[in-house]
């Protein structure tokens, strides 16, 4: 049986896309190396680095393993304690650098109580589990790349039942933590 995406075939496809101008010369797509980047460069999945990066004017973020720092045009995301997905989105339609209303989101792993997989690293459940859901505790530092100005950050906690003020420094001498 013919495998259409062998390493050589994948490289040939990417080369053809670049020759036709559908991907720019700097695009990091390497199908054999498990890296894919959109034609605009705004979305990148890097298998070997275990990262996913979204970098648009109004939303920027990443999935990355603990200890990794990811740079986008609008922010730097330092994932601290556990693998996480972190992003910042403009809520007023302005680019992140100029927005007056931003939403920062931090997600970690979620499992059901007494759930189990077939083997470590497996993606198939041997036992689905029951409620309550267990959420892994994690932390990340988000540093926004924007001009000087007053900033205030608030966090929504305990299943959307309370708000509290977060530490926030401006400009990026200190960074808000999520």
N, C-alpha and C positions, 0 to 999 in steps of 0.2 A: 504494500500500500504506500502511495506517495504521501509524504508529509509536507504540506505547503509552507510551513513556517520553520523549516530547519534553519540553523544559524546562517548558512550561506544565503538561503532564500530571503530571510528577514533582512539581512544586510543589503541585498540587491533591491528589495522593495523600498527601503529607506533611502538608498542612493538614488533611485529613480524619482522618488518624491522630491528630493533635494534638487536634482537636475531639472525637474519641471517647475521648480519654484513653489511647490506646494508646502514644503518645509524650508525654513531658512537654514543657511549653512551652520549656524550656531545651535541648532536644535539637537538636544542630547538623546533623542530616541535611538535605542539600540535593542532591537527585539531579542537578540541572542543573549544580551546582557541584562535583560529584564528591566529596561528603562524605557519609559514612554513619556513624551511631552507633547502637549497639544500644539497645533500650528501657530497659535498666538503666543505660546510660551507661558500662558497663565495657569496651566495645570500640568504638574509633573508627578509621575509615580516612579520611584526609584527602588526596585526590589532589593538590590544588594545593600543599600543604606537603610532599608525598611522605613522609608518616608513617603509621604504624599504631601505636596505643596500646592496651595491655591493662592494665586497672586494677581488679584484684579484691583482696580482703583477703589472699589467700594467694599470688597471682602478680601481679607488676606488671612491665611492660616495654614495649619499643617497637622498631620499625624506624624509623630516621631517617637522613638524609644526614649526611655529615661536617660538623662545625661546628654542628650543631643540638643544643639541649638540650630534653629532654622532662620534664615534671613529672607525677608520679602522686601519689596519696594517700600512698603508702609510700616513695617514692624519687624521686631526680632522676637522670636519665641524660644525661650529656654525651658525645656521640659525637665523637671527636676526629679521627682520621686518614683514615678511609674509611667509606662507608656501612656500617651494621651493624645487626644485631638483638641487643639486650641485654635480659636479664630476670633477675629474682630470684624464686625460689619458696621457700616455706616447706616444709620436709621433715617437720615434726612435726605438721602440721595446725593449728597456731596461726597467727593473722594475722602478716604480716611484722613488724609493729611489736613483737610479743611473742615471736616465734619464737626458739628457741635453736639451730636448725639451718636454715641457708639455703643454697641453691644459686644461684650467680650464673653466668650463661652469656653468652658473647660470641661471635657468629657473624658472619663476613664473607663475601665472595664466594668461590665455589669454581668452578674451571674445570678441564677436562681439558687436558693438554698438547697443543698444536697444534690446538685446537678453534677454530672460526670461526663468526661469524654472517653472515647475508646482507648486512647493512649496519649501521653504527653505530646502536645503540638498538633493533635488531631482536630479536624473541624467538624466531626460527626459526634453527636451526643449519644452516649450510652444510656444516660438517664437524664431526662429534661429537668427535673427538680421542681420545687414548689416555691410559692411566695413565703416570706418576703424576698425581695431582690437585694442582693449584696453588691454595693458599689465600692470599687477600690478607691481608697483615699489617695490623692495626688496633689501636686503643686506645680505651677509653672510661673515664670516671670515673663511678662509681655512688656516690651519697650516700644512705644510708638515713636515713629519718626515724623515729628511735626514741629512747627515753630513754637516759640515761647507763648505762654498764655495761661490763664487760670484753668485748672482742671479739678474735677471732683468725681470720685468713683463710688458707686454703691453696689452692694452684692445682695442677691436674692438667695435666701437660705431656707432650709427646712421645708422642702416641698412647697415653695412659694408662699410661706406664711409670715416671713419677717424680712426686713431690710436692715442692713447695717452699713456704715461708712467704711470704705477700704482705704488703706494707705496708698497715697498717690503723690508722686513727685513730678514737677514740671519745670523746665524741660526735662529731658531724660537723664537727670542726675540720679534719680531713684526711679524705680519703675513700679507700677501697680502690680500686685500679685493677685492671682485668681486662685 
